[in-house]
Amino acid sequence: MYIFVKSKNSHADHRHAIRRTWGSQTSIDRWRIRTIFVTGNASGLLQKSIHNEWEIYGDILQVDAPDEYEYVFERSEYPILNVVS
């Protein structure tokens, strides 16, 4: 089971808190759980930071959409469309 969490690129502290708490859960009964953070586009140092975080944890899905509230739907639909297809 995948749990997709929308996350703003600059909210690394929020992602770390989730990883330390409920996001650290890897299974319930016989179901395997994987928490994936969905972020939008970034550039410069922020992109480097996101990439480094992905290399360490492997739980970031960066979609091709601006990392702004107005594009929250695009960031939300991407994982669903790609898991279903």
N, C-alpha and C positions, 0 to 999 in steps of 0.2 A: 504494500500500500504506500502510495506517495502522498505526502502532505506538502502542498505548495504554499509558501509564505511570501507574499509580496513584500519587497524590502527596498527602500531607497538606498542607492549606492553608498551614501555617506553615513548610513546607520550601521556600521560595523559593530558598534557596542551593543546594539539591539540583537543582532545576529549571534554574537558571542553569548549573550544572556540566554537566548533560546537554546543554543547548543549545550549550555551548562545545566539547563532545567529540562523542560518537557521535550525538547528536541533531541535529547540524548537517548530517548527511548528507542530501541532498535526492534522490539517485537512485543506483541500482545498475543498471548496464547500461541498459536502456530503462525500468526501473521507477521511477516517481516515489514518493518516500517522504515521509510526513508524520508527525511525532511529535506526539501529543496527550496532554496531562497531564489526568488525570481526578481531580477533587477533589470533596469533599462540601460541605455547607452551611457557611456562615461568617456572621459578623455583625460589626457595628461596624467598627473600623479594619482588621481582618483581611479583611473583605469588600471594603472599599475598596482594599486592597492587591492582592487577587486581581483585582479589576476593572481596576485600573491595569495590572497585568501582562498581562491579556488584551488590553487596548487596545494595548499595545506589541508583543506577540508574536503574538497571535491563536491561541494554541495550548493554551488551557485550556478544558476541558469541565467545567462545574460541574453535578453531578447533585443531584437532590432526595433526599439521604440524609445522615445525620449523618457528619461527618468523623472517625469513630472506627473502630478496628480491628474491632469487632464487626459493622460494616456494610460490610466490604470486599467481600463478595459482591455486594451491591446496586450498589456503585460499579463493580464489574468487569463485571456483566452488562449494565448500561445501554448502553455503546457497542456491544456485540455485538448486542443486540436491535434497536438503532436502525440499525445498518449493514445488518443482514440484512433488515429489513422495508422 
